[in-house]
């Protein structure tokens, strides 16, 4: 097998692998089984791994991937990875929707592990 043919096979393999490894983002906007909740309800009765959907504001950043979130009923730490911002610029005046899970621990107060962030217009 010639070097040119081997190079073509390698290049074709890289292209095919790259195409199949691209992330897919669904944009479903219909009804959801994830019920709305409030920060006050979560803090009053935190249930680990409970799915939640919250609407409110990110008030400030407190550390790497950590933000203070408020929906008007209370404040809670939201862990949001940079990829969930998807290039959107968000400030404390913008209303956002967070979808994620409650994360409880014996050593820190409940937090929200965010899986999706959307700016509400």
N, C-alpha and C positions, 0 to 999 in steps of 0.2 A: 504494500500500500504506500503510495507516495506521500510526501510531507504535505503537499497541498490538499490532498483528499482527507488526510487526518485532521488538518486544520479546519477544513470545512465541516467535518463531523463534530468537532469540538465546538465550533462557533454555533452550529445549528442546535446542539444540546444546550448551550448556555442560553440562547434565545428562547427556546421552548421552556426551559426551566424558569426563566425570568417571567415569562408570560403567565404561567400557572401559579407563580408565587405572589402575584400582585394582590393586594387586599381588595375585598369586595365590600362595599358599604351599602346596606339596604336603606331605603328612604321611605319606609312604611309610615303612614300618618293616620291610620284608622284607629278604631277602638283597641284598647289594651287590657290585659288581665291585671296589669300592675296598677293598683289603686293609688289615688292621691293620698297624701298624708301630710302631717305638719311636723315641724321641728319639735314643738311642745309635746305632741303625742309620742314621738320617738324617744325624747328624753325622759318622759314619764314612765314608759314601758318599753325599753329597748329589747328587740328580739333579733338575735344574731342571724345574719344572712336573709333578713326580711327584705323583699323587693319593695322599693319606694320610688315615688315620683314626686318631686318638690319643685315649686316655683318660688323664686325670690331673687335675692341679690348676693353676689360675692362681695363682701365688705372689704376684705384685705387679705393679702398673702402673709402667711405666718412662717413658712418654711418651704423646703423642696416639696412640691406637689401638694401642699397643705394650704387651705383657704378657709376663712371664716364665712359661713353662709348663713343668711337670715331670710326667713319667709314672713317676718313680722310677728311670729308667735314665740320666737326664741332664736338662739344662735347655736350652730354646731360646726364642727370641723368637717370639711369635705376634702377628701383626697382625690385630686384630679390630675391625671397624667397629661403632659403637654399635647400628646396626640389627640386627646378629646376636645381640645380647643379648635383643632382642624384649621388653623390659620386665622380664626376669628379673633378680633381684638375685643376684649371684654373689660369694662370698668365697673365701678361700684354703683353707677346709676342705671346700668342696663339690667333688665329683668331676664333671668335665665331659667330654663327647665333642666333639672338634674334627674337622671334615672340611674339608680344604683342599688346597693345593698347596705344595710346597717351592719356595722362592724363593732362588736362589743369585746371588751377585755376587762380583766380584773384590775389592770394597772392604769388604764386611761378611760376617760369618758367615751360614750358612744360616738362614732364617726360615720360618715357616709363614704363608701368606696364607690366613686362615680364611674359608670360604664358609658354614659352618654351625656353630653352637654349640648344644649341648643339655646341660642339667643331668641327670645320672644320679642316680636316687634309690636 
